[in-house]
Amino acid sequence: MTTKRILLSSLLLASQVGYAGMSNMKAPTDLPSAMVMPKGVRSLKLLRVSAGPTKNYDNVGDEKFLGDAMKKEVTYSEILKTKKGIDKAGIKGAMASISGHNLDTVLMTTQGQVNIKADVTVPVFVWGVTEKWTLGFALPITKQSTNVDTGVEQTSELVSLKKYLATSGGVPNTANKLVSDTMNPVAKSLADKGFAPLKNETTTKMGDLKIINKLRVFKNDKNMVTLGGELTLPTGEERTYVNKLVDSAGGDGQTDLAIGVNHDFKTMKYLTLSSGLKYTVQFKDNFAGNVPENGSPISDLIDYNMDRDLGNEFEAAVAGTFNYRGAKLGLGYFYKNKEKDEYTGSKYDAANYEEMGKDTDQVMHSLLAKVGYDTITLFKEKKFPIPLSVSLTQSFVPKGKNVIADDMTTFDFSMFF
């Protein structure tokens, strides 16, 4: 068995494992490779993926902080929608005295901050069943810490409104209610709709089991081509969609099937150029969740049996790897594109379900840099007692749409037997 065959084939799962993050689409964790395991050789690997998403790319590709989704300007018009009777009349009267009848006058801006730290441990088993066929299993375990904080920035108009209602306006009860409503409107809106309060929490959840096959279909002195198939089973714990705005997840609850092809071209003794294509089908399923109302995800509309179809995903990658006696450097570029999610149901209007799929189509451009070392050459020369490898990769996302924008780090330790 050759050094490169053992080393590169043992890493074949790394780019396919991913992590449970805020987005359905994940940054890559390893470079593409057409290598397969030699017959009878097995590998146990441990991947450790670390990410701390704080920003994302929105629907037009602009970079935003995760908490920006909670920022919203609240006007007289929106305040009046929540009021009835004497409270509504009192605010209308105060509005006329303070600023005329401009319903678009901003009273406050809701604020939010979300900090997430995710560490994913992925045990992986790889086995060279034959000279051409390699089989692998991977099961991610995700530990995620989430810190959420909300608040409000009040305008001078709102201060004047409260003062007027409490004194010269002569509606103190309405003033008291308005003070209560505007202390933390995000938290109040969640409570009014029956949502669990936002809180800091740490969870550990098992992910989706991946069964991966690679079959070598062509090989000569400079080229190698493999076909791949990946089945993802919904063994992971899903997000608690019902009445919980921010939550962690081990998996997405759907069965996925991916097919792909990889090509390695050995340009010189120590340099290999690799490329890969993969298409993933996410099968339809049923799930329970809150259905948006008036464009807001904070809704008390719940459908326990809606149909969901997460969009299919396409991936293309190119990379170069330099490997000299176990010391390796690699650099790759990845392009990913996911179709829009679709939700349907009969309990509410079709427009409510369509809102759930808004801004769920995704595009990701990412770069991956890798350094590593293996002892396989030294083991063959009887200069090291065991064959193993270690590597460190860093993924960067310089451009995207509706995806996490932060970097991701992956540490890989593998041993062979």
KABELKA-V682354 format. One record per residue. RES is the residue in one letter. NEAR is the number of other ideal C-beta (glycine too) atoms within 8 Angstrom. D_FIRST is the distance of its C-alpha to the first C-alpha in Angstrom with 2 decimals. Layout:
res	near	d_first
RES	NEAR	D_FIRST
RES	NEAR	D_FIRST
//
This chain:
res	near	d_first
M	5	0.00
T	5	3.82
T	12	6.82
K	9	8.68
R	12	6.89
I	17	7.11
L	14	10.40
L	11	12.17
S	17	11.55
S	13	12.82
L	15	15.87
L	15	16.72
L	13	19.73
A	14	21.31
S	10	23.34
Q	11	24.46
V	14	25.81
G	8	28.79
Y	13	31.68
A	15	35.15
G	9	37.42
M	7	40.82
S	10	39.66
N	9	37.95
M	9	35.68
K	8	33.12
A	12	31.64
P	12	27.85
T	16	25.58
D	12	22.42
L	15	21.53
P	12	20.65
S	13	17.10
A	13	15.80
M	12	12.18
V	15	11.17
M	15	8.99
P	10	6.36
K	8	8.97
G	5	10.49
V	12	9.07
R	11	12.25
S	16	13.72
L	10	17.33
K	16	18.73
L	11	22.30
L	14	23.91
R	11	27.35
V	15	29.33
S	11	32.71
A	15	35.47
G	9	39.19
P	13	40.70
T	9	44.20
K	11	44.57
N	13	43.91
Y	14	44.58
D	11	47.51
N	6	48.30
V	5	49.18
G	8	46.32
D	6	48.40
E	7	46.96
K	10	48.82
F	8	48.75
L	12	48.03
G	10	51.50
D	8	53.16
A	7	53.14
M	11	55.80
K	9	58.05
K	6	60.99
E	6	64.52
V	11	67.13
T	11	70.47
Y	12	73.89
S	8	73.02
E	8	70.04
I	13	72.04
L	11	74.89
K	6	72.63
T	6	72.14
K	9	75.86
K	4	78.83
G	6	82.59
I	8	84.16
D	12	80.86
K	10	80.16
A	8	83.76
G	12	83.78
I	16	80.67
K	9	82.11
G	10	85.34
A	13	83.62
M	13	81.46
A	8	84.59
S	7	86.22
I	9	83.27
S	6	81.51
G	5	83.38
H	5	81.64
N	7	78.24
L	8	75.80
D	7	72.85
T	10	73.67
V	10	70.61
L	13	71.31
M	13	67.94
T	11	64.21
T	13	61.80
Q	11	58.94
G	14	55.53
Q	10	52.49
V	13	49.10
N	9	46.42
I	13	43.09
K	8	40.20
A	17	37.13
D	10	34.16
V	16	31.50
T	10	28.97
V	14	26.15
P	9	23.96
V	15	20.94
F	11	18.70
V	15	15.58
W	11	13.96
G	15	11.49
V	7	14.21
T	6	12.84
E	8	10.35
K	7	13.11
W	12	14.86
T	14	14.43
L	10	17.43
G	15	18.85
F	10	22.12
A	14	24.03
L	11	27.54
P	16	29.35
I	12	32.16
T	16	34.67
K	11	37.22
Q	14	39.83
S	10	42.96
T	13	45.69
N	9	48.89
V	12	51.60
D	7	55.02
T	13	57.82
G	9	61.24
V	13	63.83
E	7	65.49
Q	8	69.15
T	10	71.35
S	5	74.94
E	11	76.02
L	11	74.68
V	9	76.35
S	9	79.62
L	14	79.26
K	12	78.85
K	8	81.77
Y	12	84.00
L	15	83.31
A	9	83.93
T	7	87.18
S	4	89.07
G	13	87.40
G	5	88.66
V	12	85.68
P	8	84.19
N	8	82.42
T	13	80.56
A	12	79.74
N	9	78.29
K	9	76.08
L	13	74.92
V	9	74.03
S	8	71.96
D	10	70.23
T	12	69.28
M	8	68.00
N	8	64.43
P	12	64.54
V	13	60.82
A	10	61.07
K	11	64.38
S	9	63.04
L	13	60.16
A	9	62.66
D	6	65.07
K	10	62.40
G	6	61.23
F	10	57.92
A	8	56.45
P	7	57.26
L	11	54.61
K	6	53.18
N	6	50.45
E	6	47.79
T	7	44.27
T	8	42.30
T	7	38.97
K	13	37.75
M	10	34.81
G	15	33.23
D	13	32.16
L	10	29.19
K	15	26.54
I	11	24.43
I	15	21.81
N	11	19.92
K	14	17.68
L	11	17.33
R	13	15.65
V	7	18.52
F	7	17.82
K	6	15.29
N	5	16.02
D	4	15.42
K	6	17.03
N	11	17.36
M	10	15.79
V	13	18.20
T	13	18.04
L	10	21.03
G	14	21.61
G	10	24.18
E	16	25.46
L	11	28.22
T	12	30.17
L	9	32.53
P	12	35.71
T	9	35.13
G	15	36.12
E	7	39.61
E	12	41.52
R	7	44.08
T	7	47.58
Y	10	49.12
V	9	52.58
N	9	54.88
K	10	52.23
L	9	51.89
V	7	48.95
D	8	46.21
S	11	42.51
A	12	40.08
G	14	36.77
G	12	36.49
D	11	38.67
G	8	39.51
Q	11	38.25
T	10	35.50
D	12	33.26
L	11	31.06
A	14	28.84
I	9	27.14
G	13	25.20
V	9	23.11
N	14	20.64
H	11	19.91
D	13	17.68
F	9	18.99
K	10	17.38
T	7	20.67
M	5	19.51
K	4	16.68
Y	6	16.92
L	10	18.80
T	11	17.98
L	10	20.90
S	18	20.59
S	11	23.27
G	14	23.99
L	9	26.91
K	11	27.82
Y	11	31.02
T	12	32.06
V	8	34.96
Q	12	36.88
F	8	38.97
K	6	42.63
D	10	43.94
N	6	47.11
F	9	47.81
A	9	50.76
G	10	51.80
N	12	54.67
V	16	55.82
P	12	57.04
E	9	60.79
N	4	62.40
G	5	59.03
S	7	58.38
P	6	55.49
I	9	57.87
S	10	59.51
D	7	60.91
L	11	60.05
I	10	57.43
D	11	55.84
Y	6	53.95
N	6	52.70
M	15	51.90
D	9	49.27
R	12	46.40
D	9	43.87
L	8	41.55
G	14	40.66
N	9	37.50
E	12	35.03
F	10	33.33
E	14	30.61
A	9	29.32
A	16	27.00
V	10	25.83
A	14	23.77
G	11	22.29
T	13	19.50
F	9	19.23
N	11	16.16
Y	7	16.47
R	5	14.37
G	14	14.20
A	8	17.83
K	15	18.45
L	8	21.59
G	14	22.23
L	9	25.37
G	15	26.15
Y	10	29.25
F	14	29.90
Y	9	32.88
K	12	33.90
N	10	37.00
K	13	38.42
E	8	41.46
K	7	44.58
D	12	44.91
E	8	47.69
Y	12	49.95
T	7	52.73
G	11	55.29
S	2	58.85
K	7	60.30
Y	8	61.01
D	5	61.55
A	6	58.71
A	6	59.04
N	12	58.09
Y	14	54.78
E	9	54.13
E	10	54.52
M	11	51.49
G	10	49.26
K	6	50.74
D	6	48.37
T	11	45.24
D	10	43.64
Q	15	41.01
V	11	39.33
M	14	36.79
H	11	35.53
S	14	32.98
L	11	30.88
L	19	27.84
A	9	26.81
K	16	23.68
V	9	22.64
G	12	19.77
Y	10	17.57
D	14	14.37
T	12	13.65
I	13	9.88
T	10	10.51
L	9	13.43
F	12	11.82
K	7	9.52
E	6	12.89
K	4	14.68
K	5	16.89
F	7	16.47
P	3	16.75
I	7	14.73
P	11	12.02
L	10	14.21
S	16	15.55
V	11	19.10
S	12	20.72
L	11	24.26
T	14	25.51
Q	11	29.10
S	14	30.49
F	9	33.82
V	15	36.19
P	6	38.63
K	6	40.21
G	14	40.68
K	12	43.13
N	13	43.79
V	13	40.63
I	13	40.02
A	10	40.21
D	10	38.75
D	8	35.43
M	12	32.65
T	11	30.20
T	15	26.86
F	10	25.01
D	17	21.48
F	9	19.96
S	13	16.62
M	10	14.97
F	11	11.92
F	6	12.21
//
